[in-house]
Amino acid sequence: MLTVREKIAYGLGDTASNIIFQTVMMFLLIFYTDVVGISPAIVGTMFLVVRLFDAITDPLMGALADRTKTRFGQFRPYLLWLALPFGIISIMAFTTPDLTGNAKVIYAFVTYTLLMMAYTAINIPYSALGGVLTDQPSERVSVQTYRFVLGMLGGLIVASGTLPLVEYFGNGDKAKGYQLTMTAMSLLGVVMFLLCFSGTKERVSVPEGQKSSFFDDLKSLWKNDQWRILCLAGLFLLTGQVLRATLAIYYVKYVLGLEEQITLFITLGMIGSILGCACAQFLAKRVCKIKAYISLQLIAAFICVISYFIPKEQVVTAFALFFLWSFFLQMATPLLWAKMADTIDYGHWKTGIRITGMIYSAVVFFIKLGVAFGGAFAGWLLAYYGYQADVEQTETTKQGILLSFTVYPAFGSILVAWVMRGYMLNKAKVEQIHFELNGKTS
């Protein structure tokens, strides 16, 4: 059994990661369009191109982590080595240099690329660390629950603090405000990564004598059919989630006409996310994790669709539905990440090769690809519906923002529920695999 202290230490790593991840989801598009002055179509394309580059860096990082051997372990050292570089690059990405035209686009492209590379380099080892803290299936949901409750705490910091800090630090200069706000948040993130490093211990290791090449790992990975299902689920889930989260600010500002309530709106969403994550372990102990996950996705999709029909005058209802969507969607998140650890055991049982870093990196790639598609679709849809920064939008544009914020994200959750029908690693199967890997018979 892991101590609560170690679970909290592990979760602090996701608090640090989410300070960046949630900032990118909620504020990077509007930072680029309304502060830097880049067109939403260009930003959307940039989001997609950079994420496609992750198709190369993610599996390479996973393979590198799997082959890392230090006195600190396989995965923990990366938290120590990369915390400060990640913080510095995050500040660079939210800095607006005195550039014009294409130079602004090039700077944004380069710094965003570096940010995603740094995120890959630290987040994949961090995610894989969750799979080696314990080999007990019953503990995995608990570990991921702590992780995502504390991770969403990072999101809460971003949601509630970003715009007030931008105003405070910038004093009317949004460019300066964003830069100094990200400086403060990055410093906090660096400290949390270091606390995660110092407070955790790796207990599950690669089998003695296992030797495999990068291409052997890829072959083993492809034979893992349950991994493929999680990849598709991650792709569809994050496409819809990021589309909705990215457009939340635009929805409140232009559809509801309540720019002064943006911080309250996204903060309520983060509170819903935290409460949802906190309930995941309670749910997993009483209901089949697979059935629960599918049901939560369908509930989230239903809430998205219902939100389309809420008149803009019914502000309380609109806010409440966003809270409920966040609650039910994020209740499913620890269940998904616990399943990733189960697919590592499944792959080891099926092929004889244990590739923790590779599996996490591959699933994370599809999750990040979903982030890319969600962000790209947000930019493209804004451009398609005629969005212009900081002006009164036409009724066509407002209707487009409303559709893109409500109905379109629902398709992501529906597709997740559909692909998860083929997932078979229920409690009994996972216990059987665990026993057999330890030389026992069920």
N, C-alpha and C positions, 0 to 999 in steps of 0.2 A: 504493500500500500504506500502510495506517495503521500508525503505530508502536505498539509494545506499551504505551508510556507513555500514549498517547491512549486506547487501548482500556481500560486500567485506570481512567483518569480518568472515562471514560464509565460504566464499571461501578460506580464509587463512587456515582453518582447513584441506582442501583438498590439499593445497600446502604442508602442513606438512606431510600428509599421503602419498602423491605422492613422496616425497623425499625418502621414504622407498619403496613404491610399485614399482616405476620405477627403482630404484636401483636393487631390486630383479629381475625384469623382464629382465633388460638389462645386469647386471653385475654379479649376484650371480653365475650363471652357470660357466662363464669363470673364476671367482674368485676361485671357488672350483676346476675346472679342471686344470687351468694353474698356480695358485698361491699356493693353498693348496696341489694339487697333487692327487686329488681323481678322480677315473675313471668316465667318463660321465654316464655310465650305473648305477652305484651306486647312483650318484647324482640324476638322473632321478627318480629312485625308491624312494629315500628319499623325493623328492618333492611330489610324489603321496601319500606316506604313511602319511606324516605330514598333508597334506590337508584332507585326509580322517578322520583324528582325529578331524578336524573342524566340521564333521558331528555331533559331540556331543557338542562341545563348542559353536558353532554359535547359535543354538536355545536356549541353556541355557542362553547365554548372552542376547539374545533378550527378553526372559521371565524375566530375572532379571531387565533389563532396564525398561520394561513395569511396573514393580512393585516398582520401585524406587520412593521415595517421599522425596524431600529435599526442603529447601528454595530456592535453585537454579533451581529447576525443576526436570524432570525425566532424561534427557539425557545430559544436559550441565555439570553436576558435574564430569562425567567421563573424560572430557577433562582436568579438573583441577587435578583430582586425579592421572591420568595415564600418563600425558605428560612426566614427568621425567623418570619413570621406562621404558617407551617405548624407550626413547632416549638411556638409558644405555644398554638395551638389543640389540638395533640395533648396537651399537659399538661392543658388544661381538660377534655378528654374523659375523662381518667382521674382527675379530682378529684371527691371526694365531699363536697359542701357539706352543711351541717346543715339538711336539708330533710326534710319528711315527705310521705307520701301522693302525691297527684298532682304536687306540686311537684318531687319527685325524678324522676318520669317526664318532666315538661316539661324539666327541666334536661338530662337524658340525651338527649332528643329534639333539643333545640336544639344542644347541643355536638357530638353525633354528626353532625347535618346540616352544621354548620360544618366539621367534620373532613373529611367527604366532599367538600364544596365546595373546600376547600383542597387536598385530594389531587388532585381533578380539575384544578384550576388549575395545579398544578406538574407532575403526572405526565403529562398529555397532551402538553405541549410537550417534556418529557423523552423520552417514547417516540418522538415525531416526530423528535427530534434524531438518533436512531439511523438514520433513513432518509435523512439528508442528510450524514452523515459521509463516505460514499463511494457511488459509483454502480457499484461492482464487485460483481456477484452473488456471486463467490467469497469476498469479504470479509465479506459480511453475516452469514453463520452465525458467523464468527469474532468479529465485534463482539458479536453476541447471546450467544455462549458466554461471553465475558468478562463481559458484563452480568449474566448469570444466575448465574454462579459467584460473582461478588461480591455479587449480590443475595441469594443464598442464604446468603452469609456474614452479611448483616444478619439473616436468619432464624435463623442459628445463634446469633448474639448474643442474640436474643430468647429462643430456646428454652432455651439453657443459662443465661442470666443473669437472666431475669425473676423467677422465683420466689425464687431465692437473694437477689436484690437487694431484693425486696419484704420478705422476712424481715429482712434486714440493716437497711434503712432504717426499716422499720415497727416492728421490735422488738415484735411482737405486734399492732400496729395495721395491719391490711391496707390500710385506706383511705389512710393516710399513706404506707405502703410503696409502693403503686401510683403515687401522685402523684410521689413523689421518684424512683422508678425511671424513670418516663416523662420526668421532667425531665432526668435524666442521658442517656437515650437520644436525646431530642430535640436536646440540645446537640451530641451526636455527629453526628446527622443533618444539622444545619445546616452544620457544618464540611464534611461530605462533599458536600453540594450545591454549596457554594462551590468546592471542589476540582474538581468536575465542570465547573462553569462555566468555570473558569480554564484547564482542561487540554484542552478540545475546540475544534474548529473546524468550521463549516458549509461544505460544498463543493458541494452540489447545491442549486440555486435554482430558483424558479419561472421558466418560460420567459419570455423578454423579451416584453413587450407583452401578457401574459395578463391579461385583465380578466373577471371573472365575479362575479355576485351570489351571495348566500347560497343562493338557490333554484336557480340554475344549478349550484352545487356539489352540492346535494342530488340534482338530476336526474342529474348525472354519476355520483354515488355509486351511485345505484340501478341504473344500467346496468352496473355492475361486478359481474358474477355471481360472480366468484371471491372478492370481498370478502364477499358474502352468505354464502358457504360458511364462511369463517373466522369470521364473526359467530356462526353457529349452533354451530360447533365450540367457540368460546370460552365461549358460554353453557352448553353441556352439560358441558364440561370443569370449569369452576370451580364449578358447582353440586355435582357429586360431590366434587371436591377439597376444597372448603370445608366441606361437610357432614362429611367424614371428619376433616379437620384440627381443626375446632371440637369434635368429640366425642372427640378423642384423650384429652384430660384426663379426661373422664367415664369413658371406657373403662378407663383405667389405675386410676383411683381407685375405681370402683364394681364393675366387672366382674372385673378382675384382683385388686382389693383391695390395691393397692400404691401408695398415695398418695405415699409417700416416693420412689418411682421415676418420678414424672411427668417431672421435668426430664431424667432419663436417656433416657426413652422418646422425647420430642419432640426431644431433641438428636441421638439416633441418626437420627431421620427427617431432620433438617436436614443431617447429614453425608452421608446417602444422596443427598439432593437436590443437594448441592454436587458430589459425585462424578459423579452422573448428568449434570448440566449440563456438567461438564468433558469428558465423553466424547462430547458431541453433535457436535462438529466432526469428530472421528475417524470417527464413524458416517456423517456426511453426505458425507464424501469417498469412501466405499466403497459406499454403498447409496443407492438412490433415496430422496430425502427424503420423498416422499409415502408410499411403501410402508413406510419405517422408522417414520414417524409413526403410521400405522394399526396396525402390529404392536406398537408400544410401548403404545398404548392398550389393546389386547386383553390384553397381558401384565399391565398394571396391574389390569384388571378381574378377571382370573383370580386374582391374588394377593389381592384384596379378598374374593372369594368363599371362597377356601381359608381365610382368616383366621377365618371364621365357625365353622369346625369344629375350631378349636384349643382344647382344654380349658384352663381358666384356670390349671391347674397347670403347663402347659408354657410357662413365662414366657419362656424363651430363644427358643423358636420364635415366640411372639407378637411379641417385640421384633425378631427377624430379619426377619419378614415385613413389618413396618412399614418397616424400613430398605429392603428390596427394593422395596416399592411406591413409596417416595419416589424411589429410584434410577431406576427405569424410567420413572415418570411425568415426572420433571423432565428426563430425558434428551431428552424430546420438546419441552420448552419453548422452547429456542433455535430449534428448527426451525420452530415456529409463528410466532415473531416475525420470523424471516427471511422467512417467507412474506408477512407484512404488507408489507414493503418491496417484495417482488415484485408484490403486487397494486396498489401505487401506480404502478409502471411500467406494469403492464397497463392500468390505468384511463387513464393518460396516453396510451398507445398507441391505446386503443380510442376515446376521446372527445376527445382533444386538450387536455384540461384536467388539470393536475397539482394534486392537493389532498392534500398530505401530512398536514397537521394534521387535516383532516376525516376521512380514512380511519382514521388512528390513533385519533381520538376516538370514531369510531363502533364500531370493534372493541373498544376499551377499555370503551365503554359496555356492550356485551354481556358482556364479561368481568366487569365490576362488577355487572351484573344477575345473572350466575351466582353471584358472591359473595353477593349479596342473597338469592337463592333458597336457596343452601346454608346461610347463616346463619339465614334464616327457618325453613327445614325443620328445622334443628337445634333451634331453640327450640320449634317446634310439636310436633315428635316427642317431646321431653322432656316437654312438658305432656301430650301424648296418653298417654304411657306412665306418667304419674303421678309424675314426678320431684319430689322435695322437697329443697331445698338442705341440705347438711351433716347428713343423717340416714341411717340404714341403709335402703337402697332395697329394695323388694319384689323377688321373683324376676321378676315381670312387668316391672318397670321395668328391671332388669338385662338381661333378654332383649331388651327394646326398644332399650336403648342398644347392645347387641351387634349387632342387626340393622341399626340406623341407622349404625353405624360400619363395617360390613363389606359387607353385601349391597347396601344401597341405593346407596352411592357407585359400585358397579360399573356400574350402569346408565348413569351419566354417561359413563364411558369407552367403553362399547359404542356409545352414540349418537354420540360423537365419531368413532369409527372408521367408522360407517355414513355420516355426512354427508361425510366426507373422501373418499369414493369418487368424488365428482364434481369434485374439485379437479384441474386439468389443468396447472398451471404447473410442469412438471418442468424439469430443467436445460436441455434443448434449447429449449423454448418460451421460457424466460426469456432465454436468450442471443439468440434470434431477435428478441425484443422490444427488447432492449438495443441490438442492432445497428441496428435500424430507427429507433429513437428518436434515434440518433446519425447518421442520414442514410446508413446503410450498407445493403447488401443481404446477405441470408444465402445 
